[in-house]
């Protein structure tokens, strides 16, 4: 089988440096280390259909190529940006004549439902082993029928040490850069502007080395932060969307909105946007916050957050920054309540501690004659037949009668809810 890695010397550095052997692959030790699940599959000489989920530039395409190379399997590659249903079917027909074909689909989240449906039969029957690559959460972007036939493996953003090793080896081993004497004086800008993306890192490294004049005294190229910034024409955004800063900033962002400070929230939003954070990641966190921290103090918050997520999905950057800004300001200035969050957590704790109690007989479903004879559904009062559409009766299991999980928050909207509950239930739940 011909190599999958034939690369001309005129190719960009990132392509020239694509690992040809699995031992040269950088990162993802949780999958490829001695105890990694993919390592075990390779040792057994087999591979399931799988989805590789991770940020750009962490080696999804390279890993797919290496897996096929290790197993000596026929390999077909499609890009979801340009391929259609016809292309998928043609690959499947060829695969029927080539046992064990691995079909790699880059950016599989861009495949329509019809395109993904076209894969189902071939994946299920084992005509192809599918490897899909995506930067988006497969739970949202891959149809359930296809997702259920694949294992999902998360690829992690490359650490600073891994990125430094990639730079070191490129300077030492690349057939072009190795001929240029380079001293790495500083690498903060190089790593920061790459954002954990190895492809972006190598592209910027190549531009800096080839575009920086050697030091007159030593004849060597000095790789410094200033040289990187001159080449990139961008200031350093001290935000690594794949590292610790990612978690620190999103934490500060959520806490600022929870604390009703729109100015701080907008600042952290700007940090994330300038650092290249995924807008759908930000919008998803706003969706969670709308229920966790605002809830029924302002039910419109969840509606706006949902619209924000949908709009960001539709249009992406750069215009999504306006939608995110509007939503952040609205959520930060909204009344707050964590009553819904506290209520479900209390109910879940009750179930975990005591298990599931029997449903009261009047509330049980009675689809059969025997169940009706056993009294299932007897004494149930249909609320809409009662005055005010409310009938006082017991809904909780007997062991939990009178237990209160929901405690309305201290805000005007939930004050009205508390008053309504007190009117209905009197002293039962002590509202």
SEBA-86942 format. One record per residue (C-alpha): residue in one letter; residue number from 1; x, y, z. Coordinates in pm, 1 decimal, always signed. Layout:
BEGIN
[A, NUM, [X, Y, Z]]
...
***
This chain:
BEGIN
[X, 1, [+0.0, +0.0, +0.0]]
[X, 2, [+144.8, +343.8, -89.6]]
[X, 3, [+230.0, +575.4, +197.6]]
[X, 4, [-38.6, +817.4, +310.9]]
[X, 5, [+227.2, +1074.6, +394.8]]
[X, 6, [+392.9, +1166.8, +62.7]]
[X, 7, [+463.9, +1540.2, +98.5]]
[X, 8, [+654.6, +1770.0, -140.7]]
[X, 9, [+929.7, +1988.7, +3.6]]
[X, 10, [+732.7, +2292.1, -115.5]]
[X, 11, [+451.1, +2207.6, +128.3]]
[X, 12, [+405.0, +2430.9, +436.4]]
[X, 13, [+605.6, +2339.7, +746.0]]
[X, 14, [+297.6, +2204.0, +925.0]]
[X, 15, [+242.7, +1955.4, +642.6]]
[X, 16, [+611.5, +1864.2, +619.0]]
[X, 17, [+618.0, +1798.4, +992.8]]
[X, 18, [+311.0, +1575.2, +999.2]]
[X, 19, [+423.4, +1264.4, +1194.8]]
[X, 20, [+486.6, +958.2, +978.7]]
[X, 21, [+500.2, +713.1, +1269.7]]
[X, 22, [+286.6, +677.4, +1578.5]]
[X, 23, [+584.7, +722.0, +1817.8]]
[X, 24, [+638.6, +1069.5, +1667.2]]
[X, 25, [+279.6, +1177.4, +1736.5]]
[X, 26, [+263.1, +1459.1, +1994.2]]
[X, 27, [+19.6, +1456.2, +2284.2]]
[X, 28, [-299.1, +1255.6, +2350.6]]
[X, 29, [-122.4, +1010.2, +2580.8]]
[X, 30, [-459.7, +931.9, +2740.8]]
[X, 31, [-547.7, +760.6, +2411.2]]
[X, 32, [-209.0, +649.9, +2279.4]]
[X, 33, [-2.0, +591.0, +2593.5]]
[X, 34, [+76.4, +237.0, +2713.2]]
[X, 35, [-269.5, +208.3, +2872.0]]
[X, 36, [-450.7, +418.8, +2612.4]]
[X, 37, [-763.9, +271.4, +2457.8]]
[X, 38, [-649.1, +333.0, +2098.7]]
[X, 39, [-315.8, +170.5, +2176.2]]
[X, 40, [-502.9, -138.3, +2295.6]]
[X, 41, [-713.9, -148.6, +1979.6]]
[X, 42, [-399.9, -130.8, +1765.7]]
[X, 43, [-236.4, -409.0, +1964.8]]
[X, 44, [-542.0, -623.4, +1894.2]]
[X, 45, [-526.9, -535.0, +1523.4]]
[X, 46, [-875.7, -388.0, +1514.9]]
[X, 47, [-1047.6, -51.7, +1528.0]]
[X, 48, [-1410.3, +48.9, +1590.6]]
[X, 49, [-1581.3, +336.2, +1413.2]]
[X, 50, [-1501.8, +646.7, +1612.1]]
[X, 51, [-1540.0, +1022.9, +1637.8]]
[X, 52, [-1233.6, +1231.1, +1727.4]]
[X, 53, [-1350.1, +1545.6, +1906.2]]
[X, 54, [-1109.5, +1824.8, +1986.8]]
[X, 55, [-997.3, +2181.0, +1910.9]]
[X, 56, [-820.1, +2271.3, +1584.7]]
[X, 57, [-458.5, +2171.8, +1535.3]]
[X, 58, [-435.2, +1891.9, +1793.7]]
[X, 59, [-379.5, +1614.3, +1539.3]]
[X, 60, [-718.6, +1466.3, +1450.4]]
[X, 61, [-638.8, +1417.2, +1080.3]]
[X, 62, [-286.9, +1294.9, +1153.8]]
[X, 63, [-416.0, +1045.3, +1408.3]]
[X, 64, [-664.0, +905.4, +1154.1]]
[X, 65, [-383.9, +864.5, +899.3]]
[X, 66, [-155.7, +697.1, +1152.9]]
[X, 67, [-425.2, +454.2, +1267.3]]
[X, 68, [-482.1, +344.6, +906.7]]
[X, 69, [-106.8, +320.6, +846.7]]
[X, 70, [-50.0, +113.5, +1161.2]]
[X, 71, [-323.1, -132.7, +1065.4]]
[X, 72, [-223.9, -136.1, +694.8]]
[X, 73, [-584.1, -71.6, +601.9]]
[X, 74, [-720.2, +92.9, +282.3]]
[X, 75, [-788.3, +459.5, +350.2]]
[X, 76, [-1039.4, +702.8, +199.9]]
[X, 77, [-1074.9, +1065.0, +300.4]]
[X, 78, [-1361.9, +1309.2, +249.6]]
[X, 79, [-1407.7, +1667.2, +363.0]]
[X, 80, [-1756.9, +1751.3, +483.5]]
[X, 81, [-1714.0, +2099.3, +336.5]]
[X, 82, [-1695.7, +1976.1, -23.5]]
[X, 83, [-1831.3, +1618.5, -25.8]]
[X, 84, [-2194.1, +1532.1, -90.3]]
[X, 85, [-2412.1, +1223.1, -59.8]]
[X, 86, [-2292.6, +1110.5, -405.9]]
[X, 87, [-1928.2, +1116.8, -288.8]]
[X, 88, [-2014.2, +916.3, +21.7]]
[X, 89, [-2192.2, +650.2, -181.1]]
[X, 90, [-1903.3, +624.3, -428.5]]
[X, 91, [-1657.6, +564.4, -144.1]]
[X, 92, [-1887.4, +301.9, +5.9]]
[X, 93, [-1914.0, +119.8, -328.8]]
[X, 94, [-1534.1, +111.9, -358.9]]
[X, 95, [-1505.7, -4.8, +0.9]]
[X, 96, [-1721.8, -307.4, -76.2]]
[X, 97, [-1432.9, -426.9, -294.9]]
[X, 98, [-1161.3, -336.0, -40.5]]
[X, 99, [-1207.7, -515.5, +289.4]]
[X, 100, [-1132.4, -309.7, +598.6]]
[X, 101, [-1150.6, +37.0, +442.6]]
[X, 102, [-1115.3, +323.5, +687.1]]
[X, 103, [-1321.8, +625.3, +582.1]]
[X, 104, [-1204.2, +950.9, +736.9]]
[X, 105, [-1446.0, +1245.1, +725.9]]
[X, 106, [-1297.8, +1576.0, +829.6]]
[X, 107, [-1534.7, +1826.3, +995.4]]
[X, 108, [-1811.0, +1568.1, +1011.5]]
[X, 109, [-2025.3, +1818.0, +1205.5]]
[X, 110, [-2077.3, +1997.8, +872.1]]
[X, 111, [-2242.9, +1692.2, +717.5]]
[X, 112, [-2618.3, +1728.8, +676.7]]
[X, 113, [-2857.8, +1472.6, +821.7]]
[X, 114, [-2900.1, +1319.8, +473.0]]
[X, 115, [-2522.8, +1284.9, +433.6]]
[X, 116, [-2487.7, +1126.2, +775.6]]
[X, 117, [-2782.8, +894.9, +703.1]]
[X, 118, [-2601.3, +776.8, +388.9]]
[X, 119, [-2321.6, +643.2, +612.8]]
[X, 120, [-2537.2, +444.8, +853.4]]
[X, 121, [-2573.9, +118.7, +664.8]]
[X, 122, [-2208.9, +94.0, +568.1]]
[X, 123, [-2092.6, +166.3, +923.4]]
[X, 124, [-2341.0, -74.8, +1078.9]]
[X, 125, [-2253.4, -355.0, +835.7]]
[X, 126, [-1879.4, -298.0, +871.1]]
[X, 127, [-1830.0, -204.7, +504.8]]
[X, 128, [-1626.3, +92.2, +631.0]]
[X, 129, [-1470.9, +183.4, +960.9]]
[X, 130, [-1564.1, +546.2, +1007.4]]
[X, 131, [-1331.1, +799.7, +1166.0]]
[X, 132, [-1498.1, +1138.9, +1194.8]]
[X, 133, [-1316.1, +1451.0, +1310.0]]
[X, 134, [-1499.0, +1743.6, +1465.4]]
[X, 135, [-1429.9, +2055.3, +1666.9]]
[X, 136, [-1793.9, +2062.0, +1781.0]]
[X, 137, [-1964.3, +1857.5, +2050.7]]
[X, 138, [-2078.2, +1538.0, +1870.5]]
[X, 139, [-2385.4, +1518.9, +2094.0]]
[X, 140, [-2515.8, +1831.3, +1922.3]]
[X, 141, [-2376.6, +1787.0, +1571.3]]
[X, 142, [-2386.6, +1412.6, +1487.5]]
[X, 143, [-2721.9, +1236.7, +1442.5]]
[X, 144, [-2801.3, +993.2, +1727.2]]
[X, 145, [-2822.3, +687.4, +1498.3]]
[X, 146, [-2467.4, +744.2, +1370.6]]
[X, 147, [-2334.8, +850.7, +1710.5]]
[X, 148, [-2461.2, +527.0, +1867.1]]
[X, 149, [-2250.8, +329.5, +1619.1]]
[X, 150, [-1928.5, +515.6, +1703.5]]
[X, 151, [-1700.9, +553.3, +2001.7]]
[X, 152, [-1631.2, +918.9, +2086.2]]
[X, 153, [-1278.0, +1008.8, +2194.0]]
[X, 154, [-1181.9, +1357.3, +2309.9]]
[X, 155, [-849.2, +1500.5, +2197.2]]
[X, 156, [-701.1, +1749.8, +2439.6]]
[X, 157, [-540.2, +2084.1, +2358.5]]
[X, 158, [-162.9, +2050.1, +2338.5]]
[X, 159, [+29.9, +2155.1, +2647.7]]
[X, 160, [+302.3, +2420.3, +2640.7]]
[X, 161, [+569.4, +2151.2, +2685.5]]
[X, 162, [+431.8, +1953.7, +2390.8]]
[X, 163, [+426.8, +2266.3, +2173.9]]
[X, 164, [+786.8, +2345.8, +2270.7]]
[X, 165, [+892.0, +1994.0, +2173.9]]
[X, 166, [+720.2, +2036.6, +1835.1]]
[X, 167, [+916.6, +2360.3, +1780.8]]
[X, 168, [+1245.3, +2202.0, +1890.6]]
[X, 169, [+1206.1, +1906.1, +1657.8]]
[X, 170, [+1097.3, +2122.7, +1365.5]]
[X, 171, [+1408.0, +2339.0, +1398.7]]
[X, 172, [+1633.0, +2034.7, +1434.5]]
[X, 173, [+1479.5, +1795.6, +1181.7]]
[X, 174, [+1296.0, +1984.7, +907.6]]
[X, 175, [+1491.5, +1968.6, +582.7]]
[X, 176, [+1457.8, +2346.0, +531.1]]
[X, 177, [+1454.0, +2502.7, +881.0]]
[X, 178, [+1735.9, +2280.1, +1006.2]]
[X, 179, [+1967.3, +2462.5, +764.8]]
[X, 180, [+1889.4, +2798.0, +930.8]]
[X, 181, [+2070.5, +2861.4, +1263.3]]
[X, 182, [+1803.9, +2968.4, +1514.7]]
[X, 183, [+1824.3, +3063.1, +1882.3]]
[X, 184, [+1492.1, +3047.3, +2068.2]]
[X, 185, [+1529.7, +3339.6, +2307.5]]
[X, 186, [+1159.6, +3371.8, +2397.2]]
[X, 187, [+860.0, +3162.1, +2302.3]]
[X, 188, [+569.1, +3315.5, +2496.5]]
[X, 189, [+428.9, +3500.2, +2195.8]]
[X, 190, [+472.4, +3199.0, +1970.5]]
[X, 191, [+281.7, +2973.8, +2209.4]]
[X, 192, [+17.8, +3231.6, +2299.6]]
[X, 193, [-67.5, +3322.4, +1940.5]]
[X, 194, [-85.8, +2956.4, +1842.1]]
[X, 195, [-363.6, +2899.2, +2096.8]]
[X, 196, [-263.3, +2534.3, +2142.3]]
[X, 197, [-297.3, +2471.5, +1767.2]]
[X, 198, [+11.3, +2288.0, +1636.7]]
[X, 199, [-68.6, +2374.3, +1275.4]]
[X, 200, [-89.4, +2745.8, +1358.7]]
[X, 201, [+225.4, +2716.6, +1571.7]]
[X, 202, [+432.0, +2569.2, +1288.1]]
[X, 203, [+292.2, +2812.4, +1033.5]]
[X, 204, [+392.3, +3107.6, +1249.4]]
[X, 205, [+732.0, +2953.9, +1330.4]]
[X, 206, [+808.4, +2915.5, +960.6]]
[X, 207, [+711.6, +3276.0, +885.4]]
[X, 208, [+918.9, +3414.9, +1173.4]]
[X, 209, [+1232.2, +3213.7, +1096.3]]
[X, 210, [+1223.5, +3283.9, +725.1]]
[X, 211, [+1123.4, +3648.8, +770.7]]
[X, 212, [+1369.1, +3753.5, +1042.4]]
[X, 213, [+1713.7, +3876.9, +948.7]]
[X, 214, [+2004.6, +3702.8, +1125.4]]
[X, 215, [+2175.7, +3885.8, +1408.6]]
[X, 216, [+2478.9, +4066.8, +1256.0]]
[X, 217, [+2705.6, +3964.2, +1541.8]]
[X, 218, [+2626.2, +3591.7, +1545.2]]
[X, 219, [+2472.3, +3525.6, +1205.8]]
[X, 220, [+2187.8, +3344.2, +1380.6]]
[X, 221, [+1815.0, +3415.6, +1374.7]]
[X, 222, [+1691.6, +3531.7, +1715.0]]
[X, 223, [+1341.0, +3401.1, +1784.3]]
[X, 224, [+1189.9, +3652.3, +2029.0]]
[X, 225, [+843.5, +3769.1, +2128.7]]
[X, 226, [+902.4, +4093.4, +1941.1]]
[X, 227, [+995.9, +3907.6, +1621.9]]
[X, 228, [+681.1, +3694.5, +1648.5]]
[X, 229, [+460.1, +3998.5, +1704.7]]
[X, 230, [+613.5, +4181.6, +1408.5]]
[X, 231, [+544.4, +3883.2, +1187.2]]
[X, 232, [+193.6, +3813.0, +1315.8]]
[X, 233, [+99.4, +4181.4, +1330.5]]
[X, 234, [-96.3, +4100.2, +1644.8]]
[X, 235, [-38.6, +4182.4, +2010.6]]
[X, 236, [-16.9, +3891.5, +2248.6]]
[X, 237, [-353.7, +3794.4, +2390.1]]
[X, 238, [-257.0, +3627.9, +2716.5]]
[X, 239, [-529.4, +3369.4, +2686.3]]
[X, 240, [-475.5, +3003.9, +2607.6]]
[X, 241, [-810.8, +2851.0, +2521.5]]
[X, 242, [-666.3, +2506.1, +2575.9]]
[X, 243, [-490.5, +2571.4, +2904.7]]
[X, 244, [-546.8, +2682.8, +3262.0]]
[X, 245, [-634.3, +3038.2, +3156.4]]
[X, 246, [-935.5, +2897.9, +2970.1]]
[X, 247, [-1085.2, +2771.8, +3295.7]]
[X, 248, [-987.6, +3077.9, +3497.8]]
[X, 249, [-1146.3, +3321.8, +3253.1]]
[X, 250, [-1470.6, +3129.9, +3202.8]]
[X, 251, [-1496.8, +3101.5, +3582.6]]
[X, 252, [-1448.6, +3477.7, +3626.4]]
[X, 253, [-1694.6, +3541.3, +3342.1]]
[X, 254, [-1973.3, +3332.7, +3499.6]]
[X, 255, [-1909.8, +3473.4, +3848.4]]
[X, 256, [-1923.1, +3829.7, +3713.0]]
[X, 257, [-2264.2, +3770.0, +3554.9]]
[X, 258, [-2386.0, +3592.4, +3870.3]]
[X, 259, [-2259.7, +3892.9, +4067.9]]
[X, 260, [-2455.2, +4133.5, +3842.2]]
[X, 261, [-2146.4, +4316.7, +3709.4]]
[X, 262, [-2194.3, +4368.1, +3333.0]]
[X, 263, [-1865.5, +4555.8, +3298.9]]
[X, 264, [-1649.2, +4274.8, +3434.4]]
[X, 265, [-1852.3, +4020.0, +3238.7]]
[X, 266, [-1795.4, +4212.7, +2913.9]]
[X, 267, [-1422.7, +4233.1, +2984.0]]
[X, 268, [-1390.7, +3856.0, +3025.8]]
[X, 269, [-1609.9, +3805.1, +2719.1]]
[X, 270, [-1366.3, +4023.2, +2520.6]]
[X, 271, [-1068.2, +3823.3, +2655.4]]
[X, 272, [-1225.8, +3500.6, +2533.2]]
[X, 273, [-1324.2, +3638.5, +2194.4]]
[X, 274, [-979.6, +3788.0, +2132.8]]
[X, 275, [-821.8, +3460.5, +2242.3]]
[X, 276, [-1017.0, +3265.9, +1979.2]]
[X, 277, [-1258.9, +3091.3, +2216.1]]
[X, 278, [-1540.2, +2892.7, +2053.7]]
[X, 279, [-1850.4, +3117.2, +2058.4]]
[X, 280, [-2075.7, +2813.8, +2099.7]]
[X, 281, [-1886.1, +2718.7, +2415.2]]
[X, 282, [-1953.3, +3066.1, +2556.1]]
[X, 283, [-2319.0, +3057.7, +2450.1]]
[X, 284, [-2368.9, +2714.4, +2608.1]]
[X, 285, [-2235.8, +2843.8, +2941.0]]
[X, 286, [-2481.7, +3133.7, +2921.0]]
[X, 287, [-2763.6, +2883.4, +2868.6]]
[X, 288, [-2666.1, +2701.1, +3187.4]]
[X, 289, [-2631.2, +3025.1, +3382.4]]
[X, 290, [-2975.9, +3142.9, +3273.1]]
[X, 291, [-3132.2, +2854.4, +3467.1]]
[X, 292, [-2875.7, +2807.2, +3742.4]]
[X, 293, [-2840.8, +3170.5, +3850.6]]
[X, 294, [-3153.4, +3347.8, +3722.8]]
[X, 295, [-3422.6, +3083.7, +3682.9]]
[X, 296, [-3776.5, +3194.3, +3761.5]]
[X, 297, [-3664.8, +3534.0, +3885.1]]
[X, 298, [-3674.1, +3616.6, +3513.1]]
[X, 299, [-3783.9, +3326.5, +3288.6]]
[X, 300, [-3712.1, +3538.3, +2980.1]]
[X, 301, [-3340.7, +3498.9, +3053.5]]
[X, 302, [-3347.7, +3137.0, +2937.4]]
[X, 303, [-3537.9, +3234.6, +2621.4]]
[X, 304, [-3280.3, +3502.0, +2535.5]]
[X, 305, [-2989.1, +3268.1, +2612.2]]
[X, 306, [-3142.8, +3003.2, +2386.2]]
[X, 307, [-3187.0, +3257.0, +2106.6]]
[X, 308, [-2825.9, +3366.6, +2160.5]]
[X, 309, [-2697.8, +3010.4, +2121.1]]
[X, 310, [-2903.1, +2957.7, +1804.1]]
[X, 311, [-2790.6, +3289.3, +1654.1]]
[X, 312, [-2422.5, +3221.2, +1731.5]]
[X, 313, [-2460.1, +2879.5, +1568.6]]
[X, 314, [-2611.3, +3033.5, +1257.4]]
[X, 315, [-2370.1, +3321.4, +1197.4]]
[X, 316, [-2046.2, +3252.9, +1387.8]]
[X, 317, [-1776.4, +3516.1, +1424.2]]
[X, 318, [-1720.4, +3803.8, +1391.8]]
[X, 319, [-2086.5, +3912.4, +1418.8]]
[X, 320, [-2164.8, +3681.9, +1711.5]]
[X, 321, [-1977.8, +3918.3, +1942.7]]
[X, 322, [-2273.0, +4159.6, +1928.6]]
[X, 323, [-2525.0, +3889.4, +2017.5]]
[X, 324, [-2309.0, +3763.5, +2302.3]]
[X, 325, [-2263.5, +4119.2, +2431.6]]
[X, 326, [-2638.4, +4183.9, +2433.5]]
[X, 327, [-2708.4, +3856.5, +2613.1]]
[X, 328, [-2431.0, +3903.2, +2869.7]]
[X, 329, [-2556.6, +4253.0, +2959.1]]
[X, 330, [-2915.0, +4124.4, +2991.1]]
[X, 331, [-2818.0, +3830.9, +3213.6]]
[X, 332, [-2582.3, +4037.0, +3430.2]]
[X, 333, [-2848.1, +4304.3, +3495.3]]
[X, 334, [-3132.2, +4055.4, +3551.3]]
[X, 335, [-3274.4, +3965.2, +3896.2]]
[X, 336, [-3103.5, +3650.1, +4025.2]]
[X, 337, [-3225.7, +3327.1, +4180.9]]
[X, 338, [-3065.0, +2987.3, +4224.4]]
[X, 339, [-3388.5, +2834.9, +4359.0]]
[X, 340, [-3438.5, +2606.3, +4058.0]]
[X, 341, [-3077.6, +2484.0, +4085.7]]
[X, 342, [-3110.0, +2421.7, +4461.2]]
[X, 343, [-3447.0, +2248.2, +4416.0]]
[X, 344, [-3331.2, +1983.4, +4167.2]]
[X, 345, [-3009.3, +1922.2, +4360.5]]
[X, 346, [-3208.9, +1864.5, +4679.1]]
[X, 347, [-3446.6, +1626.4, +4500.0]]
[X, 348, [-3155.3, +1435.4, +4346.3]]
[X, 349, [-2984.0, +1406.8, +4685.5]]
[X, 350, [-3307.1, +1266.6, +4831.0]]
[X, 351, [-3327.0, +998.2, +4561.0]]
[X, 352, [-2960.8, +902.7, +4600.4]]
[X, 353, [-2986.9, +877.2, +4977.9]]
[X, 354, [-3319.9, +694.0, +5008.2]]
[X, 355, [-3376.9, +540.1, +4667.4]]
[X, 356, [-3710.2, +553.4, +4485.8]]
[X, 357, [-4023.9, +536.1, +4698.4]]
[X, 358, [-4345.2, +378.8, +4562.6]]
[X, 359, [-4569.6, +612.1, +4364.8]]
[X, 360, [-4898.1, +677.0, +4551.1]]
[X, 361, [-5170.2, +442.7, +4421.8]]
[X, 362, [-5405.1, +725.5, +4310.9]]
[X, 363, [-5131.6, +857.8, +4078.9]]
[X, 364, [-5042.3, +527.2, +3915.7]]
[X, 365, [-5124.0, +453.2, +3555.0]]
[X, 366, [-5395.2, +188.1, +3504.5]]
[X, 367, [-5375.2, +60.8, +3145.3]]
[X, 368, [-5495.9, -293.9, +3227.5]]
[X, 369, [-5807.8, -437.1, +3390.5]]
[X, 370, [-5601.7, -596.5, +3669.5]]
[X, 371, [-5441.7, -264.4, +3756.1]]
[X, 372, [-5782.8, -99.9, +3774.8]]
[X, 373, [-5904.6, -380.3, +4001.8]]
[X, 374, [-5603.1, -318.7, +4226.3]]
[X, 375, [-5716.3, +40.7, +4267.3]]
[X, 376, [-5456.7, +210.2, +4046.5]]
[X, 377, [-5580.4, +560.7, +3975.9]]
[X, 378, [-5864.6, +546.4, +4231.1]]
[X, 379, [-5920.6, +862.7, +4435.4]]
[X, 380, [-5717.9, +1072.3, +4191.3]]
[X, 381, [-5873.5, +1417.4, +4157.9]]
[X, 382, [-5852.3, +1578.4, +3814.0]]
[X, 383, [-5732.6, +1929.3, +3895.8]]
[X, 384, [-5921.1, +2097.0, +3609.4]]
[X, 385, [-6253.2, +1978.9, +3755.0]]
[X, 386, [-6187.8, +2164.1, +4080.6]]
[X, 387, [-6240.0, +2531.8, +4159.2]]
[X, 388, [-5945.8, +2738.7, +4039.9]]
[X, 389, [-5803.8, +2428.8, +3867.6]]
[X, 390, [-5656.7, +2311.0, +4195.7]]
[X, 391, [-5748.6, +2005.1, +4406.5]]
[X, 392, [-5572.6, +1953.4, +4739.9]]
[X, 393, [-5428.8, +1599.7, +4737.4]]
[X, 394, [-5104.9, +1410.5, +4801.6]]
[X, 395, [-4860.5, +1374.7, +4512.8]]
[X, 396, [-4540.5, +1272.1, +4691.9]]
[X, 397, [-4473.8, +915.8, +4811.6]]
[X, 398, [-4602.0, +861.8, +5166.7]]
[X, 399, [-4251.8, +860.5, +5316.9]]
[X, 400, [-4185.1, +1207.1, +5174.4]]
[X, 401, [-4518.7, +1373.8, +5242.8]]
[X, 402, [-4469.0, +1744.0, +5313.4]]
[X, 403, [-4106.0, +1753.0, +5196.3]]
[X, 404, [-4017.8, +2084.5, +5031.9]]
[X, 405, [-3750.5, +2090.0, +4763.5]]
[X, 406, [-3834.3, +2422.5, +4598.4]]
[X, 407, [-3786.9, +2737.5, +4803.7]]
[X, 408, [-3874.3, +3045.3, +4590.8]]
[X, 409, [-3601.5, +3308.0, +4570.8]]
[X, 410, [-3611.1, +3653.2, +4721.9]]
[X, 411, [-3719.4, +3850.1, +4415.7]]
[X, 412, [-4047.5, +3999.4, +4289.5]]
[X, 413, [-4125.1, +3722.4, +4038.1]]
[X, 414, [-4072.6, +3437.7, +4283.9]]
[X, 415, [-4242.6, +3628.9, +4564.1]]
[X, 416, [-4559.9, +3593.4, +4356.7]]
[X, 417, [-4488.1, +3221.4, +4311.9]]
[X, 418, [-4445.4, +3182.0, +4690.0]]
[X, 419, [-4776.7, +3359.6, +4752.1]]
[X, 420, [-4952.2, +3134.2, +4499.2]]
[X, 421, [-4803.9, +2818.3, +4653.4]]
[X, 422, [-4903.7, +2930.9, +5004.1]]
[X, 423, [-5259.7, +2989.2, +4884.9]]
[X, 424, [-5280.7, +2641.9, +4731.5]]
[X, 425, [-5101.8, +2432.5, +4992.0]]
[X, 426, [-5170.5, +2632.2, +5310.5]]
[X, 427, [-4940.4, +2488.7, +5581.3]]
[X, 428, [-4849.6, +2168.0, +5398.5]]
[X, 429, [-4512.5, +2287.1, +5263.9]]
[X, 430, [-4471.9, +2579.0, +5501.9]]
[X, 431, [-4450.3, +2840.8, +5227.3]]
***
